[in-house]
């Protein structure tokens, strides 16, 4: 869950940095293409592996984004309200945890799907590339903000 939030924040920071630096913004498709190329390079995916893997990967990302968007919507609504009861705060905190669990279960479900198209080593390499990609986005966003 934290990784997804970090990736989403990095995505937004990356887009913001790009917009500030070049006066243009990467579209979702452009961002995904950069991400895809980075993963292919770092994990050494073949064209066939990439063709099978990325539809699954982006399907998962879209589902996770949807769950997180819904959760953040609930959080914002609570933030707007002045008289929030303890019961409402309790329900919200439970919803946040349930969303994390749902996303973790999705990750596990898709890991099983990935195993049908990639070797365990390549899946591991993709996971490492995902973390490095996020880190590089953060570094790049930091440089643009200084």
Buried (B, 14 or more C-beta within 10 A) or exposed (E): BEBBBBBBBBBEBBBBBBEEEEEEBBEEEEBBEBBBEBBBEBBEBEEEBBEBBBEBBBEBBEBBBEBBEEBBEBEEEEEEEEEEEEEBEEEBEEBBEEBBEBBEEBBEEBEEBBEEBBEEEBBEBBBEBBEEBBEEBBEBBEEBEE
